Amino acid sequence: MLTPNLKSVKLGGELSARIEMAARRLLKEETIKARENWTCTPYSTDYLLADLVMSRTEGSPCGHWAGDEAGRYINALSAIFPYAGNLYPQDLREGIKQKLEKVVAGVLSLQRPEGYFGAERQEGRIYRDHTSGHNWMLKGLTEYYNLAHDDNVLSAAKKLANYYVKTHPLWTTPEAMVDIESPDKAAYVYSNYTHCIDGLVNIYRASREEKYLELAKQVAKLVKPFEHAIHSHHFFSTLRGMVNLYLETADTSLLDRLEEEWEKIHAKGLLPTGGAPEHYIAGWTSDEGCSEADWMMINLYMWSITRKFRYIEMAEKTLLNHFFWNQSANGGFSCNYGGGDFRNGKMGNHTPGKRNEAYWCCSMHGTYGLSEIAKYVVTFDNRSVWINLFNDIKGALRMMDSEVRFNLRTLYPLKGQLHLEIESENPFDLKIRAPSWLQSLPEGIPLGQSLNLSAPTSVGARPRPDINLGGTSLNLTVNGASVQPDIKDGYIVIPKKGRRLKVELNFPMQVRTEAPAISSFSYNKSDFVPASVTGKNLIFYGPSILRPVDKLEEGEIVIIPDNPDFRIEKGLLRIKFFAVKSPEDAADKEKWQARIFEPISQETFSPMDITEYLFRVEGLKS
Ligand SMILES: [Zn+2]
């Protein structure tokens, strides 16, 4: 499966808006007083290079992780550069280019003769934070080289990779392989080292020197399983590297391992929102935007490799919910570390109405994640074009010796509407994803009739009818004629025969609930509390998880009426539900109190202090 060349694509819609916000954030320079005598001015050059010059007054509040800041920054801006200028005003493209050149020049001037960066290191010793930061630098420099083809950058990346070749044996000893499990050292894990696979594969591709690929294979053999994962971002970054290694080697044992780890994460390591906790430690309560970005990317990659529907579905769930939720109003990305606990379905910000931006990592890595999503909206091979994610996009792709022009317009996830026009000489199958909540569609949908879709199966799911908003049936028209949808492997298949293909798809955006089991997320444990005990539900509108804008009081029960009022104002969705204090009150409409709900992803545009996403819900009463 291939992705279109980004230079031939013009992205629009929500994804475009979020990418532009993220890019503009990364070009800003704003001083933040982190603590006494410690200033952070992301993203000034001084800030980005602070961990290379061991500044005593500037840099990440998490300390100096040698190359971490500049590496992530170079990686994110290199990934986003192809969109800028294509989509946005020329000044943005120029701004990214100048920043990249300045930071890369600064980095190159600070490389030590041994190939490494930052504080002087003793020969024969390992440093977890040091190597973890370097992994970002290796990734960033190699991605920048792909963009700029600057030989000085390639030499610097090779010099750094040679340092890995030299020091690898130090990481193979039992002492080095220990994970440090304590709350203040929770990010000190063996995957500090193993997430170097990604950059090593990149440097092999750029240089074609076998020793780098060989080292990546050796490191992949040392990767610990999910049961050892403490810090999700490092573990998931390691898995992203393994995907990259698989793409280079086609070694199926790597793919088997990835699927095995995916199944464990899916079963034991996720929040009901599609995201992951920052740490798998008892008592830890927050998430991390970087982990949500990684998990989403892993799912996009696994979809393109295996074409298994579960991966693209998981990617969408994560990106439209937990990942977008973590984007701040200033365009950066964040953690929910300001109160609440994911175990009881409440997470939030320190400052009411203000997102806690994690500018030292998530803002940069989240931007990288956004740029990767955009590649997977449309994918293709020699016989098919897949529409995987619903976001405005137009452009062209090259299928064999034919140019295929496409234009997708949609209001999803606010409304279930897609308009797609395709033009090319060659025949192929167009495949449009039918989201999972439309998956219990009976074979052949009775056109014009109300769909009665049952709730998707999930652990402890309680059967209840769904409510359709914005129409009651799925309608597909192809070149103006109504057509019975033919769904295979989760996708509506439409054979393209003539030169032009025009498709209109309308489907109901249901309100539905899911009752997830809740994990305690202790290290190396997976004890779940079933929904039958918590009595808590997620409420969805189409793919989007909802939260109350009007806060609920403790113990209140949400009532979802038959036909909830909903409106879209300035691009924001608001749905009117009700709340009551006891199950008895649910029978008495006089006691219903109105409560407005919205998707958690709207946090970016209307930040709240606490987001609540698990509720007691009463059955439908009209
Ligand atoms: Zn982060």
Residues whose N, C-alpha, C, O or C-beta is under 5 A from the ligand:
A	BS01	ZN	E288 G289 C290 A358 C361 C362
